[in-house]
């Protein structure tokens, strides 16, 4: 069956097994790996957020290893990449709202839309005092107001400043 498949081809398959790193998709007798990073532009904690065993999914063949009889598959490749329009949707100086997805000592990651996250560094949190940890100002799942400071679509990075009125 692998000889009838080609890179870039779009096929339907059934989710056979789910592991923490991805899902195995049955393409009619041949399984392919749909890695968690190729499921969605959104950051996922577990593949079960997107697929369940038995689901029929449409995937694109990303890579074929004929010798080892292995396939690598992608779902997000069938969607438009949100970073292609990031600099237009988030111009420098724009004030936007987002949700904190992760807090670290050095700052907070804020999701502006599915697949687009930016970093608000502690130095850009407009609080006027030195912070030991970003969690002194924000917490996970909190909705915040931010100002776009810098956009680098090639590196898929947005630098944000937390607005003082949150």
Beta strands, then each sheet from edge to edge (+ up, - down):
strand 1: 10-19
strand 2: 22-26
strand 3: 31-35
strand 4: 56-65
strand 5: 70-74
strand 6: 95-104
strand 7: 107-113
strand 8: 116-121
strand 9: 143-152
strand 10: 157-162
sheet 1: 1+ 2- 3+ 5+ 4- 1+
sheet 2: 6+ 7- 8+ 10+ 9- 6+
end
